[in-house]
Amino acid sequence: MEITSSGRRALPTIIQGGMGVAVSSWRLARAVSLRGQLGVVSGTALDTVFIRRLQDGDPGGDMRRAMSAFPHPETVDGALEKYFIEGGRPSGQPYRLLPMFRHIVSKERQRLTVLANFVEVFLAKEGHDGVVGINFLTKVQMPTLPSLYGAMLAGVDYVLMGAGIPREIPGALDALSQNTAASLRFDVEGQAAAEPLYLTFDPLDVGFDTTVKLKRPAFLPIISATSLATTLARKANGLVEGFIVEGPTAGGHNAPPRGEPRFNQRGEPLYGDRDAVDLVKLRELGLPFWLAGGTGSPDSLDGALSVGAAGIQVGTLFAFCEESGFADNLKSDVVSRAARNEVDVITDPRASPTGYPFKVVRWSGDETVFGERVRKCDLGYLRNAFRREDGKVDYRCAAEPVADYVRKGGREEDTVGRRCLCNALTANIGQAQERLEGNIEPPLLTSGDDLMKISTFLQGRTRYTADNVLDYLLAEG
């Protein structure tokens, strides 16, 4: 990334999308950053990804190398003792699980989350001076503050957040950069508005050295509406440095359409003019922005620049490159099928327990996508908090066993069609849970609509690298 005449880094032209769980791995982010663009790691469920890498024996020793640089040896020693398995788990042995996050968790649980995020960002930044970002989901609230702190300990340059309204994140970044306590208002169904609950993280309270100087990373919220950009620019509790404008063709979770829900013959939500971001009004805010969703081509980059964008965010092309975190067999299968125009991407309004539409990759003969799955909630990142009748805070997820969800006051109809994304997305990266009942969690691939025209980029290739993607996007003429 070039240095401008003012001494500041120039803005990236390409932002590599932060695809979870760990599809945007440290290897992918590092490869993009080495080329002077913004490489981004996914922060979603990084604590689980981290301990599963340890339980798989940490091939290559990358986790342990990064852990040796962590400024709290006690946390490192505890993690190794509890989760590292020399040579990896025996076949058929389930992964050991972390305690699920709650409103208040132990100091040990918070420190491990800090460590996991530190490790991922440290490895992405190792050996070069390029910039690295980390992406979080606003919806996944409970791990956010210790995750941010861990990334900042490793020197993360940008924080990206979507799937909600992250109005309090700038202030949290300000506080954490000063090693002081940060808090976020905790969304609890049934909680009196006049008596809000907060999630709090205090580096000193959990045992970290608060004399360490930390850089405050730039904050780029991911938005799908001009009104949201205006709200964040004017009413956030700290500085917002720009926006990523994401359309409904992007992979993963999409914002629901505005207005009365309408669906096409495939059952997909229909988007209209009300869902388009007014770029004229966005430019009036005076902040840089990047276009995302269906932007994976040189023409899209040229078009974005022509309307005043700083560049584009690209996910799908990077998702299936050599450096991404998708399991190799899944990457090769999807790429070979996409090259033959045999894949489909459907926007499923029911798959995600969050209620947000979710992009799902499927093809003829694949029974794992919409087939029966074991309903189990043992990772818990997408649970909703609610007040029970006795006043206590509890948690439920529309993808958990139906009887459990209904017992907690949920409606049975809300469970129809839901999939456990926490377990399915970890299966995508080769970390499928092996359950004692003999069931192995199947994957559930997500991608943007660009996958269905990826053959234009592939030109007969069945394997490619992040460098190939950047060469294609940045080609002149």
N, C-alpha and C positions, 0 to 999 in steps of 0.2 A: 504494500500500500504506500503510495507516494506521500511525501511531506510537502505541504503547501508553503507558500512564501511567508505565511504568518507563523510557521513553525508547527502548525497543527496537522494531524493526519488528514488526508483527503478522505471523503466519504467513500465507502465501498460501492462499486457498481453492481456487484452480485452479492446477495445474501443467500447463503445456503440454508434452506429451511430447517427448523429444529424439530425433527420428526421423532416421535416416541413410539414405543419404549426403546431407547438406545439404538434406533435405526440411524439417527444422527449421532454416531459414536465419536469418541475422541479421535480415532484414526481418520474419519471423514472430515471432521472439522479441521484437523491439523493439515490435511492435504489441501483444503481450500485456502486456509490461512497462509500457507507457504506460497501461494500464488498471488498474495496481496489482496484477496477478497475476504469477506467476513464468514469464517467458518463457525458453525453453531452446534453445540452439543445439546441434546435433549436432557432436561433435568427431571423428566417424569419418571418416578419410581427408581431413581438412581440408587437409592439405598439397597433396594432388593436386587437390582442388577449387580451391584458391587459385591454383595455377600455371596451371590450365586457364582460369580467369577472366582471368588476365593474357594468355594466348595468344589468347583470344577478343577481346582489345582493351580489356578493362575498361570496358565500356559504362557511361557515367555517371560514371566516375572514382572509384567508391567504394573500390576496393582501394587506389588510389594516395593517396586522401585519408587513409585510415586508416594507411597505411604511413608517411606523413609524420610521424605521432605516435610511431612506434616508436623506442625509445631506443638503437638501434644502427644508425646510418646505413649502415655498411659492408654489413650484411646486406641492407638495402633496395636499395642500389645494385646489389649482386650479383644479387638476384632480378629486378630490372627489366632488367638487361643480358641475363640468360640466358633469361628467359621472356616478357617483355612484347613483344607484336607490335602496333604501331600499326595500327588498323583491323581487327585480327583475322586469324586464319589464312586462307590461301587455301583455297577449296573443295577437299576431297579430301586435304588435308595432315594427317597424323596429329598428335595431340598429342605434344609432347615429354614424356618420362617422367622422374620422379625416380628416383635409385637406390633400390632396395628396402631397407627397413630390415633390419638384421641385429643380432646381439648387440652388436657394436661398429661404430659408423658415424662418419663424419667430423664435425668440428665444424661445417662448413658445412651438412651435412644436418640436424644438430640445430638450428642457428640458424634455418634456413628453417621447420622445424616450429614453433618458438617463434613466429616471425613470423606464420605462417598462423593460428594460434590466437589470437594477439593481435588480428589484423585482424578476425576474426569477432566476438569479444566486444566490441571497441572499437565496431564499427558497431552492434551490438545495444544498447549502452549510450549511444550518442551522443545528446546533447540532452535527457536526462531523468534523474531520480534514482530510477527504479524498479530492481528487482532482476532480475538475469540469471543463469541457470545454464548449465552446459555438461554434456553427457552423453557418457560414454565406455563402451566395451565392455571389461570386464575381460579378455576373451579376446584382444583386440588389445593385447598387452603392450608391444611394442617402442617405439612412439611416445609412450607414455603420459606419461612424466616431462617431456620437453620440451614436450609439448602442455599439460600442467597449468601449467607455468611461464609459457608464453605467455598463457594465459587469465588467470593471476594478475597478470601485468604490466598487463593491461587492466582489472583490478579486478573479475573475476568474483565473484559473490556465493555461488553454490552449485555444487557438483560432484555429479553423479548418475552412478552406475555400476551396471550389471547384467551379465548373462551371465558369471557366475563368482562367486568369493568374494573381494571386494576388501579383505581384512583389513589389508593393508599401506598402503593409500592414506591413511588419516588421518595416519600418521606421515610419509608423503611430503609431505603438505600442510604439516605442521608444519615440516619441514626447509626446504622451498622458500620458505615465508613468511619464513624467516630468511635466505634467500639462501645456504643451505648445501647440500652435496651430499645427494641423496636416492637411495635404491635400492629395487628390488623384486626379489624372488626370481624368476628366469627359469625358466619351465616348459620343460624339455628332456627329451624321451622318451629313456630309457636313461641319464640322468645319475644318478650315485650320490647317494643321499640325504645321505650324510655329506659330500659335496663339492659343495654347491649353487653354481650360477652366479647372478650378479646383474646386473640392468640398472641402470646408474648414470648420473645426470645431475648435473653440478656447474656452476652458473651462472658461477662465476668461471673455471673451466677453459675454457669455450667463449667467454669474452670479454665477459660482461655486467657492468654496473656493480652490484656487490653492496652498494652503500650505499643503493640505492633501497628505501624502505620498502614492504612488500607486506602486504596483508590476507590472513588465512587464511580461505578460503571455508568455508562450512558443508558438511558431507558427508552426502548422502542415498543410501545404497545401495538398489538395487532388488532386492527379495527375493521369493521364491515359497514360502518355508517358514518356520515359526516357529522351527525349530532354527537356521536361518541368521541370523535376526534376533538370537537369543540369543547365538550365537557372536560376531557382529560387535559387539554391545553390550558384551560382557564381555571379549572376547579380542582385539579390534582394537588396533593399536599407537598409537592416538590417539582423539580424540573423534569419536563418531558422533552427529549431531544429529537423526536421524529416519530413517524408512523409507518407501519406496514399495512397496506390496504389489501385485504384478502377477500377474494371473490368466492362464490359457492362452487367453483370448479376445483378448488384446492382439496388436497387429501385430508384424512383424519376427520375431526369435528368441523362442521360448518355452522355458521349462525343460522337460526331458523328464519324463514321468510317473514316479512312484515305483513300485517293485515290478516284477513281471514285465510286459514290454511287451504291450499288447493294442491291437488296431486295429479300426476300424469298416469297413463295406463299401467306403468310399471310400479306405481305406488310411491314415486319419488315426489318430494315437495317441489312446487313450482315457484320460481323466482321471477320478479318483474321489475319494472322501472323504480319502484319504491326501494328496491334492494341495491340499487346502484349508488356508489359514492360520488358525490358532486365534487369533482376534482378542482373546479374553479373556486368553490368555497374552501376546499382543503388548502389550496395554495395561499389563500388569504391569511391563513394562520401563520405563515412565514416559517414553517418548519419543513425539513426535508421529509420526503416520503418515498416508499418503494412499493411497486405494484406486485401482487402475488395472486396465484391461482390461474392456471392456464397460460403462464408467461414463459414457459421453457423453450424459447426459440430466439434466434437473433432478431427476427422481425418484431417480436414482442418487446425486446430490449429497446430497439429503435423507437417503437411506438411509445414506450414509457418515457423515454428521454424527451420525446417530442412534446409531451403534455406536461413537462416540468418535473417529472420524477427524478430522483437521484439514481434510480436503477430498478432492479427487480429482485424479488425473492423467488428462488427456484427450489422445489422439493422433489418432484417425481423423478427427474433425470438422475439426481444424486441418490435417490432411495435405492436404486438397483445397480449402482456402480460397485466396483470391487471393494472399496473402503467402507461401504455402509455396513450397518449392523445386522441387516437381514441375514438369516441363515443361508449359506451358499446354495444349498439345494433349492430353496425357495426362489432365490434370485435367478438362478439359471432356468428354472421351470417357467417363471413368469416372463422373463426376457425372451425365451425361445417361443413361447406362446404369443407374446405381444408382437414379435416379429412376423408371425403368421396371422396376425389380426384375430386371434382366438380368445382374447380376454375381454371382459366387460367390467365396467366400474358402475356400481349402483349406489345412489344416495339413499341409504336406508334410514327412515325416520324413527325406527324402533330399536335398532341394534344396540345403541348406547344407553346405559342406564341413566345417563345425565339428562336425557330428553333432547339433546342436540342431535340433528341429523348427522350421520356418520357414513363416510365413503367406504364401500366394501368391494374388494376385487374378487371376481368369480369367473369360472369358465365351465363349459359343458362337462358333466361327469364329476365335478368336484362336489362331493357330498358333505365336506367338513364345514362349509360356510354356513348353511342354514339347517344343517342336521342337528339332532339332539346333542346337547352338551351337559356335562355334570354341572348343576347349579351349586356353586360354592363361593363363599366370600371369605377368603383367607388372606388377601392382600389389602383390600379395603380402601384403596386410594380414592375411589369414586363414590364412597358412601355419603349420604346426607345426614347431617345432625338434626335432631328434633328433640323437643321437650316432651317427656312422658307425663302422664297424668299425676305422677307423684313428684313432679318438678325436676327430676334428674335428666341430664342430657344423655341421649342414646343415639344409635346410628343404624341406618338401614340402607339397603341397596336393592333396586328393582331387579337386579340380576342374581340375587341370592335365592336360596330355596324359597319357594312361594309361601309355604306355611310360616317360615320365619318372618318374611316381609309382612304378611297379613297380621301375624301376632303382634308386630310392632306398630300396628295402626295403618299400614300401607294398604292401598287398594289392589285387589288381585288383578284387575284389568291393566294396571300399570306394569305388570311383570311380563305381559305377552310380548314375545319376540325379542326380549332383552338378552344380551350376551355379556358374559363376564369379560370385559375388555382387559382388565388388569392381567388375568392369567393368559388370555389369548395373545395379547401383544408381547408378553415375555416369551411365549412359545415361538413367536415370529423370529426371535433372535437366537434360537437354539437353547433356550432355557425353559423348556416345557416341564411343568411339574409332573413328577411320576407319583401317582397316588397309591396309597396302600391297597386300595380296592382293584388295582391293576389298570386303572385308566390313566392314559397320558393325554395331557391337555393339547387339543389341536390348535393350529394357528388360525388367525383371522387377519388376512392381509388388508391393508388400506393403501390407497393411492389416489392421486389427483386424476382428473379426466385426461391429462396429457399422456397417460399410459397408453391410451387407445390410438395414439398417433406417434408412438415412440419409434416406429419403424423408419420414419423420416430421418431421425437422428442415428439409428443403429446402422443403416446402410449395409446390412448383411452380417454385422458383428453379433456375437452372442455374449461377449464379455467386453467391459470397458471400464475406464477409470475416471476419477474425479477430474484429472487433467483433461481427458477427452471431452468431458462436459464443458469445462471452462473454455477450451479451445473452440468448441462449437458456438458457445454463446457469445464469445468476444471476437469472433472472426470478423475481419473488416471486408466490406465489399460484398 
